[in-house]
């Protein structure tokens, strides 16, 4: 059996404004590793909170 290495389109750039770093084809994200962490963190801060049913 042939194991296919997962890869992604070449030449994608980090979506973070003013970054423009070219992403590795093995990077499945949309950001370079620096900004991926940054975005994950921000997303966690936003959505990581437990939804309180307060209204
Ligand atoms: Zn970046």
mmCIF file of the protein (N, C-alpha, C, O) and its ligand, coordinates in Angstrom:
data_MODEL
# 
_entry.id   MODEL 
# 
loop_
_entity.id 
_entity.type 
_entity.pdbx_number_of_molecules 
1 polymer     1 
2 non-polymer 1 
# 
_entity_poly.entity_id                      1 
_entity_poly.type                           'polypeptide(L)' 
_entity_poly.nstd_linkage                   no 
_entity_poly.nstd_monomer                   no 
_entity_poly.pdbx_seq_one_letter_code       
;(UNK)(UNK)(UNK)(UNK)(UNK)(UNK)(UNK)(UNK)(UNK)(UNK)(UNK)(UNK)(UNK)(UNK)(UNK)(UNK)
(UNK)(UNK)(UNK)(UNK)(UNK)(UNK)(UNK)(UNK)(UNK)(UNK)(UNK)(UNK)(UNK)(UNK)(UNK)(UNK)
(UNK)(UNK)(UNK)(UNK)(UNK)(UNK)(UNK)(UNK)(UNK)(UNK)(UNK)(UNK)(UNK)(UNK)(UNK)(UNK)
(UNK)(UNK)(UNK)(UNK)(UNK)(UNK)(UNK)
;
_entity_poly.pdbx_seq_one_letter_code_can   XXXXXXXXXXXXXXXXXXXXXXXXXXXXXXXXXXXXXXXXXXXXXXXXXXXXXXX 
_entity_poly.pdbx_strand_id                 A 
# 
loop_
_entity_poly_seq.entity_id 
_entity_poly_seq.num 
_entity_poly_seq.mon_id 
_entity_poly_seq.hetero 
1 1  UNK n 
1 2  UNK n 
1 3  UNK n 
1 4  UNK n 
1 5  UNK n 
1 6  UNK n 
1 7  UNK n 
1 8  UNK n 
1 9  UNK n 
1 10 UNK n 
1 11 UNK n 
1 12 UNK n 
1 13 UNK n 
1 14 UNK n 
1 15 UNK n 
1 16 UNK n 
1 17 UNK n 
1 18 UNK n 
1 19 UNK n 
1 20 UNK n 
1 21 UNK n 
1 22 UNK n 
1 23 UNK n 
1 24 UNK n 
1 25 UNK n 
1 26 UNK n 
1 27 UNK n 
1 28 UNK n 
1 29 UNK n 
1 30 UNK n 
1 31 UNK n 
1 32 UNK n 
1 33 UNK n 
1 34 UNK n 
1 35 UNK n 
1 36 UNK n 
1 37 UNK n 
1 38 UNK n 
1 39 UNK n 
1 40 UNK n 
1 41 UNK n 
1 42 UNK n 
1 43 UNK n 
1 44 UNK n 
1 45 UNK n 
1 46 UNK n 
1 47 UNK n 
1 48 UNK n 
1 49 UNK n 
1 50 UNK n 
1 51 UNK n 
1 52 UNK n 
1 53 UNK n 
1 54 UNK n 
1 55 UNK n 
# 
loop_
_struct_asym.id 
_struct_asym.entity_id 
A 1 
B 2 
# 
loop_
_chem_comp.id 
_chem_comp.type 
_chem_comp.mon_nstd_flag 
UNK 'L-peptide linking' . 
ZN  non-polymer         . 
# 
_pdbx_entity_nonpoly.entity_id   2 
_pdbx_entity_nonpoly.name        ? 
_pdbx_entity_nonpoly.comp_id     ZN 
# 
_pdbx_nonpoly_scheme.asym_id         B 
_pdbx_nonpoly_scheme.entity_id       2 
_pdbx_nonpoly_scheme.mon_id          ZN 
_pdbx_nonpoly_scheme.ndb_seq_num     1 
_pdbx_nonpoly_scheme.pdb_seq_num     101 
_pdbx_nonpoly_scheme.auth_seq_num    101 
_pdbx_nonpoly_scheme.pdb_mon_id      ZN 
_pdbx_nonpoly_scheme.auth_mon_id     ZN 
_pdbx_nonpoly_scheme.pdb_strand_id   A 
_pdbx_nonpoly_scheme.pdb_ins_code    . 
# 
loop_
_atom_site.group_PDB 
_atom_site.id 
_atom_site.type_symbol 
_atom_site.label_atom_id 
_atom_site.label_alt_id 
_atom_site.label_comp_id 
_atom_site.label_asym_id 
_atom_site.label_entity_id 
_atom_site.label_seq_id 
_atom_site.pdbx_PDB_ins_code 
_atom_site.Cartn_x 
_atom_site.Cartn_y 
_atom_site.Cartn_z 
_atom_site.occupancy 
_atom_site.B_iso_or_equiv 
_atom_site.pdbx_formal_charge 
_atom_site.auth_seq_id 
_atom_site.auth_comp_id 
_atom_site.auth_asym_id 
_atom_site.auth_atom_id 
_atom_site.pdbx_PDB_model_num 
ATOM   1   N  N  . UNK A 1 1  ? 0.848   -1.213 0.000  1.00 0.00 ? 1   UNK A N  1 
ATOM   2   C  CA . UNK A 1 1  ? 0.000   0.000  0.000  1.00 0.00 ? 1   UNK A CA 1 
ATOM   3   C  C  . UNK A 1 1  ? 0.873   1.248  0.000  1.00 0.00 ? 1   UNK A C  1 
ATOM   4   O  O  . UNK A 1 1  ? 1.954   1.299  0.586  1.00 0.00 ? 1   UNK A O  1 
ATOM   5   N  N  . UNK A 1 2  ? 0.373   2.190  -0.648 1.00 0.00 ? 2   UNK A N  1 
ATOM   6   C  CA . UNK A 1 2  ? 1.115   3.438  -0.787 1.00 0.00 ? 2   UNK A CA 1 
ATOM   7   C  C  . UNK A 1 2  ? 0.551   4.483  0.163  1.00 0.00 ? 2   UNK A C  1 
ATOM   8   O  O  . UNK A 1 2  ? -0.638  4.803  0.140  1.00 0.00 ? 2   UNK A O  1 
ATOM   9   N  N  . UNK A 1 3  ? 1.411   4.986  0.971  1.00 0.00 ? 3   UNK A N  1 
ATOM   10  C  CA . UNK A 1 3  ? 0.951   6.004  1.908  1.00 0.00 ? 3   UNK A CA 1 
ATOM   11  C  C  . UNK A 1 3  ? 1.113   7.374  1.277  1.00 0.00 ? 3   UNK A C  1 
ATOM   12  O  O  . UNK A 1 3  ? 2.217   7.804  0.942  1.00 0.00 ? 3   UNK A O  1 
ATOM   13  N  N  . UNK A 1 4  ? 0.022   8.021  1.132  1.00 0.00 ? 4   UNK A N  1 
ATOM   14  C  CA . UNK A 1 4  ? 0.084   9.350  0.504  1.00 0.00 ? 4   UNK A CA 1 
ATOM   15  C  C  . UNK A 1 4  ? 0.350   10.407 1.571  1.00 0.00 ? 4   UNK A C  1 
ATOM   16  O  O  . UNK A 1 4  ? -0.335  10.489 2.591  1.00 0.00 ? 4   UNK A O  1 
ATOM   17  N  N  . UNK A 1 5  ? 1.342   11.187 1.299  1.00 0.00 ? 5   UNK A N  1 
ATOM   18  C  CA . UNK A 1 5  ? 1.640   12.262 2.235  1.00 0.00 ? 5   UNK A CA 1 
ATOM   19  C  C  . UNK A 1 5  ? 0.667   13.396 1.995  1.00 0.00 ? 5   UNK A C  1 
ATOM   20  O  O  . UNK A 1 5  ? 0.469   13.858 0.871  1.00 0.00 ? 5   UNK A O  1 
ATOM   21  N  N  . UNK A 1 6  ? 0.087   13.813 3.055  1.00 0.00 ? 6   UNK A N  1 
ATOM   22  C  CA . UNK A 1 6  ? -0.887  14.895 2.927  1.00 0.00 ? 6   UNK A CA 1 
ATOM   23  C  C  . UNK A 1 6  ? -0.168  16.205 2.672  1.00 0.00 ? 6   UNK A C  1 
ATOM   24  O  O  . UNK A 1 6  ? 0.758   16.575 3.395  1.00 0.00 ? 6   UNK A O  1 
ATOM   25  N  N  . UNK A 1 7  ? -0.596  16.883 1.657  1.00 0.00 ? 7   UNK A N  1 
ATOM   26  C  CA . UNK A 1 7  ? 0.002   18.182 1.410  1.00 0.00 ? 7   UNK A CA 1 
ATOM   27  C  C  . UNK A 1 7  ? -1.058  19.119 0.866  1.00 0.00 ? 7   UNK A C  1 
ATOM   28  O  O  . UNK A 1 7  ? -2.145  18.698 0.470  1.00 0.00 ? 7   UNK A O  1 
ATOM   29  N  N  . UNK A 1 8  ? -0.724  20.365 0.857  1.00 0.00 ? 8   UNK A N  1 
ATOM   30  C  CA . UNK A 1 8  ? -1.689  21.393 0.520  1.00 0.00 ? 8   UNK A CA 1 
ATOM   31  C  C  . UNK A 1 8  ? -1.119  22.278 -0.570 1.00 0.00 ? 8   UNK A C  1 
ATOM   32  O  O  . UNK A 1 8  ? 0.084   22.262 -0.830 1.00 0.00 ? 8   UNK A O  1 
ATOM   33  N  N  . UNK A 1 9  ? -1.978  23.043 -1.202 1.00 0.00 ? 9   UNK A N  1 
ATOM   34  C  CA . UNK A 1 9  ? -1.509  23.857 -2.325 1.00 0.00 ? 9   UNK A CA 1 
ATOM   35  C  C  . UNK A 1 9  ? -0.277  24.682 -1.978 1.00 0.00 ? 9   UNK A C  1 
ATOM   36  O  O  . UNK A 1 9  ? -0.135  25.196 -0.868 1.00 0.00 ? 9   UNK A O  1 
ATOM   37  N  N  . UNK A 1 10 ? 0.578   24.786 -2.932 1.00 0.00 ? 10  UNK A N  1 
ATOM   38  C  CA . UNK A 1 10 ? 1.834   25.495 -2.750 1.00 0.00 ? 10  UNK A CA 1 
ATOM   39  C  C  . UNK A 1 10 ? 1.619   27.002 -2.895 1.00 0.00 ? 10  UNK A C  1 
ATOM   40  O  O  . UNK A 1 10 ? 0.754   27.458 -3.642 1.00 0.00 ? 10  UNK A O  1 
ATOM   41  N  N  . UNK A 1 11 ? 2.406   27.733 -2.182 1.00 0.00 ? 11  UNK A N  1 
ATOM   42  C  CA . UNK A 1 11 ? 2.411   29.182 -2.381 1.00 0.00 ? 11  UNK A CA 1 
ATOM   43  C  C  . UNK A 1 11 ? 1.312   29.924 -1.657 1.00 0.00 ? 11  UNK A C  1 
ATOM   44  O  O  . UNK A 1 11 ? 1.045   31.091 -1.942 1.00 0.00 ? 11  UNK A O  1 
ATOM   45  N  N  . UNK A 1 12 ? 0.673   29.241 -0.716 1.00 0.00 ? 12  UNK A N  1 
ATOM   46  C  CA . UNK A 1 12 ? -0.334  29.972 0.044  1.00 0.00 ? 12  UNK A CA 1 
ATOM   47  C  C  . UNK A 1 12 ? 0.366   30.896 1.020  1.00 0.00 ? 12  UNK A C  1 
ATOM   48  O  O  . UNK A 1 12 ? 1.457   30.606 1.509  1.00 0.00 ? 12  UNK A O  1 
ATOM   49  N  N  . UNK A 1 13 ? -0.272  31.987 1.285  1.00 0.00 ? 13  UNK A N  1 
ATOM   50  C  CA . UNK A 1 13 ? 0.326   32.940 2.210  1.00 0.00 ? 13  UNK A CA 1 
ATOM   51  C  C  . UNK A 1 13 ? -0.466  32.990 3.505  1.00 0.00 ? 13  UNK A C  1 
ATOM   52  O  O  . UNK A 1 13 ? -1.666  32.718 3.542  1.00 0.00 ? 13  UNK A O  1 
ATOM   53  N  N  . UNK A 1 14 ? 0.231   33.340 4.543  1.00 0.00 ? 14  UNK A N  1 
ATOM   54  C  CA . UNK A 1 14 ? -0.410  33.539 5.823  1.00 0.00 ? 14  UNK A CA 1 
ATOM   55  C  C  . UNK A 1 14 ? -1.481  34.604 5.667  1.00 0.00 ? 14  UNK A C  1 
ATOM   56  O  O  . UNK A 1 14 ? -1.257  35.651 5.059  1.00 0.00 ? 14  UNK A O  1 
ATOM   57  N  N  . UNK A 1 15 ? -2.621  34.324 6.215  1.00 0.00 ? 15  UNK A N  1 
ATOM   58  C  CA . UNK A 1 15 ? -3.740  35.261 6.043  1.00 0.00 ? 15  UNK A CA 1 
ATOM   59  C  C  . UNK A 1 15 ? -3.690  36.414 7.027  1.00 0.00 ? 15  UNK A C  1 
ATOM   60  O  O  . UNK A 1 15 ? -4.493  37.345 6.960  1.00 0.00 ? 15  UNK A O  1 
ATOM   61  N  N  . UNK A 1 16 ? -2.760  36.340 7.915  1.00 0.00 ? 16  UNK A N  1 
ATOM   62  C  CA . UNK A 1 16 ? -2.674  37.424 8.879  1.00 0.00 ? 16  UNK A CA 1 
ATOM   63  C  C  . UNK A 1 16 ? -2.251  38.692 8.162  1.00 0.00 ? 16  UNK A C  1 
ATOM   64  O  O  . UNK A 1 16 ? -1.289  38.686 7.394  1.00 0.00 ? 16  UNK A O  1 
ATOM   65  N  N  . UNK A 1 17 ? -2.972  39.788 8.412  1.00 0.00 ? 17  UNK A N  1 
ATOM   66  C  CA . UNK A 1 17 ? -2.653  41.034 7.721  1.00 0.00 ? 17  UNK A CA 1 
ATOM   67  C  C  . UNK A 1 17 ? -1.183  41.408 7.883  1.00 0.00 ? 17  UNK A C  1 
ATOM   68  O  O  . UNK A 1 17 ? -0.624  41.337 8.977  1.00 0.00 ? 17  UNK A O  1 
ATOM   69  N  N  . UNK A 1 18 ? -0.589  41.795 6.801  1.00 0.00 ? 18  UNK A N  1 
ATOM   70  C  CA . UNK A 1 18 ? 0.785   42.288 6.811  1.00 0.00 ? 18  UNK A CA 1 
ATOM   71  C  C  . UNK A 1 18 ? 1.801   41.214 7.169  1.00 0.00 ? 18  UNK A C  1 
ATOM   72  O  O  . UNK A 1 18 ? 2.930   41.529 7.544  1.00 0.00 ? 18  UNK A O  1 
ATOM   73  N  N  . UNK A 1 19 ? 1.418   39.970 7.060  1.00 0.00 ? 19  UNK A N  1 
ATOM   74  C  CA . UNK A 1 19 ? 2.413   38.922 7.292  1.00 0.00 ? 19  UNK A CA 1 
ATOM   75  C  C  . UNK A 1 19 ? 2.929   38.437 5.947  1.00 0.00 ? 19  UNK A C  1 
ATOM   76  O  O  . UNK A 1 19 ? 4.083   38.686 5.597  1.00 0.00 ? 19  UNK A O  1 
ATOM   77  N  N  . UNK A 1 20 ? 2.086   37.750 5.195  1.00 0.00 ? 20  UNK A N  1 
ATOM   78  C  CA . UNK A 1 20 ? 2.468   37.344 3.850  1.00 0.00 ? 20  UNK A CA 1 
ATOM   79  C  C  . UNK A 1 20 ? 3.488   36.238 3.791  1.00 0.00 ? 20  UNK A C  1 
ATOM   80  O  O  . UNK A 1 20 ? 4.058   35.974 2.732  1.00 0.00 ? 20  UNK A O  1 
ATOM   81  N  N  . UNK A 1 21 ? 3.725   35.589 4.902  1.00 0.00 ? 21  UNK A N  1 
ATOM   82  C  CA . UNK A 1 21 ? 4.669   34.479 4.913  1.00 0.00 ? 21  UNK A CA 1 
ATOM   83  C  C  . UNK A 1 21 ? 4.098   33.317 4.105  1.00 0.00 ? 21  UNK A C  1 
ATOM   84  O  O  . UNK A 1 21 ? 2.916   32.995 4.221  1.00 0.00 ? 21  UNK A O  1 
ATOM   85  N  N  . UNK A 1 22 ? 4.926   32.703 3.305  1.00 0.00 ? 22  UNK A N  1 
ATOM   86  C  CA . UNK A 1 22 ? 4.482   31.556 2.517  1.00 0.00 ? 22  UNK A CA 1 
ATOM   87  C  C  . UNK A 1 22 ? 4.363   30.343 3.421  1.00 0.00 ? 22  UNK A C  1 
ATOM   88  O  O  . UNK A 1 22 ? 5.277   30.004 4.173  1.00 0.00 ? 22  UNK A O  1 
ATOM   89  N  N  . UNK A 1 23 ? 3.212   29.705 3.324  1.00 0.00 ? 23  UNK A N  1 
ATOM   90  C  CA . UNK A 1 23 ? 2.979   28.555 4.176  1.00 0.00 ? 23  UNK A CA 1 
ATOM   91  C  C  . UNK A 1 23 ? 3.570   27.298 3.573  1.00 0.00 ? 23  UNK A C  1 
ATOM   92  O  O  . UNK A 1 23 ? 3.648   27.143 2.355  1.00 0.00 ? 23  UNK A O  1 
ATOM   93  N  N  . UNK A 1 24 ? 3.975   26.422 4.439  1.00 0.00 ? 24  UNK A N  1 
ATOM   94  C  CA . UNK A 1 24 ? 4.451   25.118 4.005  1.00 0.00 ? 24  UNK A CA 1 
ATOM   95  C  C  . UNK A 1 24 ? 3.289   24.334 3.400  1.00 0.00 ? 24  UNK A C  1 
ATOM   96  O  O  . UNK A 1 24 ? 2.137   24.511 3.797  1.00 0.00 ? 24  UNK A O  1 
ATOM   97  N  N  . UNK A 1 25 ? 3.597   23.478 2.449  1.00 0.00 ? 25  UNK A N  1 
ATOM   98  C  CA . UNK A 1 25 ? 2.526   22.661 1.868  1.00 0.00 ? 25  UNK A CA 1 
ATOM   99  C  C  . UNK A 1 25 ? 2.012   21.658 2.882  1.00 0.00 ? 25  UNK A C  1 
ATOM   100 O  O  . UNK A 1 25 ? 0.969   21.037 2.678  1.00 0.00 ? 25  UNK A O  1 
ATOM   101 N  N  . UNK A 1 26 ? 2.734   21.502 3.960  1.00 0.00 ? 26  UNK A N  1 
ATOM   102 C  CA . UNK A 1 26 ? 2.278   20.582 5.004  1.00 0.00 ? 26  UNK A CA 1 
ATOM   103 C  C  . UNK A 1 26 ? 1.508   21.297 6.092  1.00 0.00 ? 26  UNK A C  1 
ATOM   104 O  O  . UNK A 1 26 ? 1.028   20.694 7.051  1.00 0.00 ? 26  UNK A O  1 
ATOM   105 N  N  . UNK A 1 27 ? 1.407   22.581 5.916  1.00 0.00 ? 27  UNK A N  1 
ATOM   106 C  CA . UNK A 1 27 ? 0.638   23.365 6.877  1.00 0.00 ? 27  UNK A CA 1 
ATOM   107 C  C  . UNK A 1 27 ? -0.795  23.424 6.391  1.00 0.00 ? 27  UNK A C  1 
ATOM   108 O  O  . UNK A 1 27 ? -1.086  24.018 5.353  1.00 0.00 ? 27  UNK A O  1 
ATOM   109 N  N  . UNK A 1 28 ? -1.677  22.813 7.140  1.00 0.00 ? 28  UNK A N  1 
ATOM   110 C  CA . UNK A 1 28 ? -3.063  22.762 6.691  1.00 0.00 ? 28  UNK A CA 1 
ATOM   111 C  C  . UNK A 1 28 ? -3.824  24.013 7.087  1.00 0.00 ? 28  UNK A C  1 
ATOM   112 O  O  . UNK A 1 28 ? -4.965  24.210 6.669  1.00 0.00 ? 28  UNK A O  1 
ATOM   113 N  N  . UNK A 1 29 ? -3.207  24.843 7.876  1.00 0.00 ? 29  UNK A N  1 
ATOM   114 C  CA . UNK A 1 29 ? -3.899  26.035 8.340  1.00 0.00 ? 29  UNK A CA 1 
ATOM   115 C  C  . UNK A 1 29 ? -3.829  27.160 7.333  1.00 0.00 ? 29  UNK A C  1 
ATOM   116 O  O  . UNK A 1 29 ? -3.325  26.990 6.222  1.00 0.00 ? 29  UNK A O  1 
ATOM   117 N  N  . UNK A 1 30 ? -4.320  28.268 7.717  1.00 0.00 ? 30  UNK A N  1 
ATOM   118 C  CA . UNK A 1 30 ? -4.321  29.416 6.822  1.00 0.00 ? 30  UNK A CA 1 
ATOM   119 C  C  . UNK A 1 30 ? -3.350  30.479 7.294  1.00 0.00 ? 30  UNK A C  1 
ATOM   120 O  O  . UNK A 1 30 ? -3.232  31.552 6.703  1.00 0.00 ? 30  UNK A O  1 
ATOM   121 N  N  . UNK A 1 31 ? -2.658  30.150 8.377  1.00 0.00 ? 31  UNK A N  1 
ATOM   122 C  CA . UNK A 1 31 ? -1.706  31.101 8.933  1.00 0.00 ? 31  UNK A CA 1 
ATOM   123 C  C  . UNK A 1 31 ? -0.362  30.428 9.131  1.00 0.00 ? 31  UNK A C  1 
ATOM   124 O  O  . UNK A 1 31 ? -0.284  29.204 9.242  1.00 0.00 ? 31  UNK A O  1 
ATOM   125 N  N  . UNK A 1 32 ? 0.683   31.213 9.176  1.00 0.00 ? 32  UNK A N  1 
ATOM   126 C  CA . UNK A 1 32 ? 1.983   30.670 9.509  1.00 0.00 ? 32  UNK A CA 1 
ATOM   127 C  C  . UNK A 1 32 ? 1.942   30.222 10.970 1.00 0.00 ? 32  UNK A C  1 
ATOM   128 O  O  . UNK A 1 32 ? 1.003   30.550 11.696 1.00 0.00 ? 32  UNK A O  1 
ATOM   129 N  N  . UNK A 1 33 ? 2.934   29.491 11.388 1.00 0.00 ? 33  UNK A N  1 
ATOM   130 C  CA . UNK A 1 33 ? 2.823   28.892 12.726 1.00 0.00 ? 33  UNK A CA 1 
ATOM   131 C  C  . UNK A 1 33 ? 2.766   29.961 13.809 1.00 0.00 ? 33  UNK A C  1 
ATOM   132 O  O  . UNK A 1 33 ? 2.160   29.752 14.860 1.00 0.00 ? 33  UNK A O  1 
ATOM   133 N  N  . UNK A 1 34 ? 3.383   31.080 13.560 1.00 0.00 ? 34  UNK A N  1 
ATOM   134 C  CA . UNK A 1 34 ? 3.337   32.153 14.552 1.00 0.00 ? 34  UNK A CA 1 
ATOM   135 C  C  . UNK A 1 34 ? 1.910   32.658 14.711 1.00 0.00 ? 34  UNK A C  1 
ATOM   136 O  O  . UNK A 1 34 ? 1.389   32.762 15.822 1.00 0.00 ? 34  UNK A O  1 
ATOM   137 N  N  . UNK A 1 35 ? 1.301   32.966 13.591 1.00 0.00 ? 35  UNK A N  1 
ATOM   138 C  CA . UNK A 1 35 ? -0.032  33.554 13.660 1.00 0.00 ? 35  UNK A CA 1 
ATOM   139 C  C  . UNK A 1 35 ? -1.111  32.502 13.901 1.00 0.00 ? 35  UNK A C  1 
ATOM   140 O  O  . UNK A 1 35 ? -2.205  32.821 14.368 1.00 0.00 ? 35  UNK A O  1 
ATOM   141 N  N  . UNK A 1 36 ? -0.800  31.260 13.583 1.00 0.00 ? 36  UNK A N  1 
ATOM   142 C  CA . UNK A 1 36 ? -1.774  30.224 13.884 1.00 0.00 ? 36  UNK A CA 1 
ATOM   143 C  C  . UNK A 1 36 ? -1.984  30.158 15.394 1.00 0.00 ? 36  UNK A C  1 
ATOM   144 O  O  . UNK A 1 36 ? -3.110  30.061 15.882 1.00 0.00 ? 36  UNK A O  1 
ATOM   145 N  N  . UNK A 1 37 ? -0.884  30.212 16.107 1.00 0.00 ? 37  UNK A N  1 
ATOM   146 C  CA . UNK A 1 37 ? -0.981  30.206 17.561 1.00 0.00 ? 37  UNK A CA 1 
ATOM   147 C  C  . UNK A 1 37 ? -1.715  31.436 18.052 1.00 0.00 ? 37  UNK A C  1 
ATOM   148 O  O  . UNK A 1 37 ? -2.529  31.378 18.973 1.00 0.00 ? 37  UNK A O  1 
ATOM   149 N  N  . UNK A 1 38 ? -1.412  32.530 17.422 1.00 0.00 ? 38  UNK A N  1 
ATOM   150 C  CA . UNK A 1 38 ? -2.036  33.801 17.795 1.00 0.00 ? 38  UNK A CA 1 
ATOM   151 C  C  . UNK A 1 38 ? -3.543  33.747 17.597 1.00 0.00 ? 38  UNK A C  1 
ATOM   152 O  O  . UNK A 1 38 ? -4.318  34.154 18.462 1.00 0.00 ? 38  UNK A O  1 
ATOM   153 N  N  . UNK A 1 39 ? -3.939  33.236 16.439 1.00 0.00 ? 39  UNK A N  1 
ATOM   154 C  CA . UNK A 1 39 ? -5.359  33.162 16.089 1.00 0.00 ? 39  UNK A CA 1 
ATOM   155 C  C  . UNK A 1 39 ? -6.077  32.140 16.958 1.00 0.00 ? 39  UNK A C  1 
ATOM   156 O  O  . UNK A 1 39 ? -7.192  32.372 17.425 1.00 0.00 ? 39  UNK A O  1 
ATOM   157 N  N  . UNK A 1 40 ? -5.416  31.003 17.167 1.00 0.00 ? 40  UNK A N  1 
ATOM   158 C  CA . UNK A 1 40 ? -6.020  29.982 18.022 1.00 0.00 ? 40  UNK A CA 1 
ATOM   159 C  C  . UNK A 1 40 ? -6.293  30.554 19.405 1.00 0.00 ? 40  UNK A C  1 
ATOM   160 O  O  . UNK A 1 40 ? -7.341  30.320 20.007 1.00 0.00 ? 40  UNK A O  1 
ATOM   161 N  N  . UNK A 1 41 ? -5.340  31.290 19.871 1.00 0.00 ? 41  UNK A N  1 
ATOM   162 C  CA . UNK A 1 41 ? -5.467  31.891 21.179 1.00 0.00 ? 41  UNK A CA 1 
ATOM   163 C  C  . UNK A 1 41 ? -6.631  32.864 21.232 1.00 0.00 ? 41  UNK A C  1 
ATOM   164 O  O  . UNK A 1 41 ? -7.431  32.847 22.168 1.00 0.00 ? 41  UNK A O  1 
ATOM   165 N  N  . UNK A 1 42 ? -6.715  33.698 20.232 1.00 0.00 ? 42  UNK A N  1 
ATOM   166 C  CA . UNK A 1 42 ? -7.771  34.699 20.180 1.00 0.00 ? 42  UNK A CA 1 
ATOM   167 C  C  . UNK A 1 42 ? -9.130  34.021 20.059 1.00 0.00 ? 42  UNK A C  1 
ATOM   168 O  O  . UNK A 1 42 ? -10.107 34.439 20.680 1.00 0.00 ? 42  UNK A O  1 
ATOM   169 N  N  . UNK A 1 43 ? -9.174  32.974 19.254 1.00 0.00 ? 43  UNK A N  1 
ATOM   170 C  CA . UNK A 1 43 ? -10.424 32.245 19.058 1.00 0.00 ? 43  UNK A CA 1 
ATOM   171 C  C  . UNK A 1 43 ? -10.835 31.584 20.352 1.00 0.00 ? 43  UNK A C  1 
ATOM   172 O  O  . UNK A 1 43 ? -12.018 31.515 20.688 1.00 0.00 ? 43  UNK A O  1 
ATOM   173 N  N  . UNK A 1 44 ? -9.839  31.098 21.073 1.00 0.00 ? 44  UNK A N  1 
ATOM   174 C  CA . UNK A 1 44 ? -10.150 30.434 22.321 1.00 0.00 ? 44  UNK A CA 1 
ATOM   175 C  C  . UNK A 1 44 ? -10.708 31.434 23.316 1.00 0.00 ? 44  UNK A C  1 
ATOM   176 O  O  . UNK A 1 44 ? -11.645 31.144 24.060 1.00 0.00 ? 44  UNK A O  1 
ATOM   177 N  N  . UNK A 1 45 ? -10.122 32.595 23.312 1.00 0.00 ? 45  UNK A N  1 
ATOM   178 C  CA . UNK A 1 45 ? -10.592 33.619 24.234 1.00 0.00 ? 45  UNK A CA 1 
ATOM   179 C  C  . UNK A 1 45 ? -12.031 33.998 23.929 1.00 0.00 ? 45  UNK A C  1 
ATOM   180 O  O  . UNK A 1 45 ? -12.829 34.295 24.818 1.00 0.00 ? 45  UNK A O  1 
ATOM   181 N  N  . UNK A 1 46 ? -12.330 33.975 22.637 1.00 0.00 ? 46  UNK A N  1 
ATOM   182 C  CA . UNK A 1 46 ? -13.682 34.369 22.228 1.00 0.00 ? 46  UNK A CA 1 
ATOM   183 C  C  . UNK A 1 46 ? -14.681 33.249 22.440 1.00 0.00 ? 46  UNK A C  1 
ATOM   184 O  O  . UNK A 1 46 ? -15.750 33.446 23.018 1.00 0.00 ? 46  UNK A O  1 
ATOM   185 N  N  . UNK A 1 47 ? -14.313 32.064 21.959 1.00 0.00 ? 47  UNK A N  1 
ATOM   186 C  CA . UNK A 1 47 ? -15.278 30.970 21.945 1.00 0.00 ? 47  UNK A CA 1 
ATOM   187 C  C  . UNK A 1 47 ? -15.025 29.953 23.043 1.00 0.00 ? 47  UNK A C  1 
ATOM   188 O  O  . UNK A 1 47 ? -15.866 29.093 23.306 1.00 0.00 ? 47  UNK A O  1 
ATOM   189 N  N  . UNK A 1 48 ? -13.873 30.049 23.680 1.00 0.00 ? 48  UNK A N  1 
ATOM   190 C  CA . UNK A 1 48 ? -13.538 29.076 24.706 1.00 0.00 ? 48  UNK A CA 1 
ATOM   191 C  C  . UNK A 1 48 ? -14.378 29.252 25.947 1.00 0.00 ? 48  UNK A C  1 
ATOM   192 O  O  . UNK A 1 48 ? -14.458 28.373 26.806 1.00 0.00 ? 48  UNK A O  1 
ATOM   193 N  N  . UNK A 1 49 ? -14.985 30.378 26.016 1.00 0.00 ? 49  UNK A N  1 
ATOM   194 C  CA . UNK A 1 49 ? -15.829 30.625 27.173 1.00 0.00 ? 49  UNK A CA 1 
ATOM   195 C  C  . UNK A 1 49 ? -17.072 29.764 27.109 1.00 0.00 ? 49  UNK A C  1 
ATOM   196 O  O  . UNK A 1 49 ? -17.669 29.559 26.052 1.00 0.00 ? 49  UNK A O  1 
ATOM   197 N  N  . UNK A 1 50 ? -17.424 29.286 28.232 1.00 0.00 ? 50  UNK A N  1 
ATOM   198 C  CA . UNK A 1 50 ? -18.630 28.460 28.264 1.00 0.00 ? 50  UNK A CA 1 
ATOM   199 C  C  . UNK A 1 50 ? -19.837 29.339 28.041 1.00 0.00 ? 50  UNK A C  1 
ATOM   200 O  O  . UNK A 1 50 ? -20.023 30.379 28.674 1.00 0.00 ? 50  UNK A O  1 
ATOM   201 N  N  . UNK A 1 51 ? -20.640 28.877 27.120 1.00 0.00 ? 51  UNK A N  1 
ATOM   202 C  CA . UNK A 1 51 ? -21.828 29.677 26.796 1.00 0.00 ? 51  UNK A CA 1 
ATOM   203 C  C  . UNK A 1 51 ? -22.736 29.753 28.014 1.00 0.00 ? 51  UNK A C  1 
ATOM   204 O  O  . UNK A 1 51 ? -23.281 28.753 28.483 1.00 0.00 ? 51  UNK A O  1 
ATOM   205 N  N  . UNK A 1 52 ? -22.870 30.914 28.480 1.00 0.00 ? 52  UNK A N  1 
ATOM   206 C  CA . UNK A 1 52 ? -23.789 31.068 29.602 1.00 0.00 ? 52  UNK A CA 1 
ATOM   207 C  C  . UNK A 1 52 ? -25.137 31.479 29.051 1.00 0.00 ? 52  UNK A C  1 
ATOM   208 O  O  . UNK A 1 52 ? -25.227 32.343 28.179 1.00 0.00 ? 52  UNK A O  1 
ATOM   209 N  N  . UNK A 1 53 ? -26.123 30.893 29.535 1.00 0.00 ? 53  UNK A N  1 
ATOM   210 C  CA . UNK A 1 53 ? -27.459 31.163 28.993 1.00 0.00 ? 53  UNK A CA 1 
ATOM   211 C  C  . UNK A 1 53 ? -28.049 32.456 29.525 1.00 0.00 ? 53  UNK A C  1 
ATOM   212 O  O  . UNK A 1 53 ? -29.260 32.681 29.516 1.00 0.00 ? 53  UNK A O  1 
ATOM   213 N  N  . UNK A 1 54 ? -27.145 33.281 29.981 1.00 0.00 ? 54  UNK A N  1 
ATOM   214 C  CA . UNK A 1 54 ? -27.649 34.541 30.552 1.00 0.00 ? 54  UNK A CA 1 
ATOM   215 C  C  . UNK A 1 54 ? -28.161 35.460 29.467 1.00 0.00 ? 54  UNK A C  1 
ATOM   216 O  O  . UNK A 1 54 ? -27.556 35.578 28.401 1.00 0.00 ? 54  UNK A O  1 
ATOM   217 N  N  . UNK A 1 55 ? -29.226 36.079 29.728 1.00 0.00 ? 55  UNK A N  1 
ATOM   218 C  CA . UNK A 1 55 ? -29.752 36.990 28.720 1.00 0.00 ? 55  UNK A CA 1 
ATOM   219 C  C  . UNK A 1 55 ? -30.444 38.145 29.398 1.00 0.00 ? 55  UNK A C  1 
ATOM   220 O  O  . UNK A 1 55 ? -30.962 39.035 28.724 1.00 0.00 ? 55  UNK A O  1 
HETATM 221 ZN ZN . ZN  B 2 .  ? 1.830   34.952 9.681  1.00 0.00 ? 101 ZN  A ZN 1 
# 
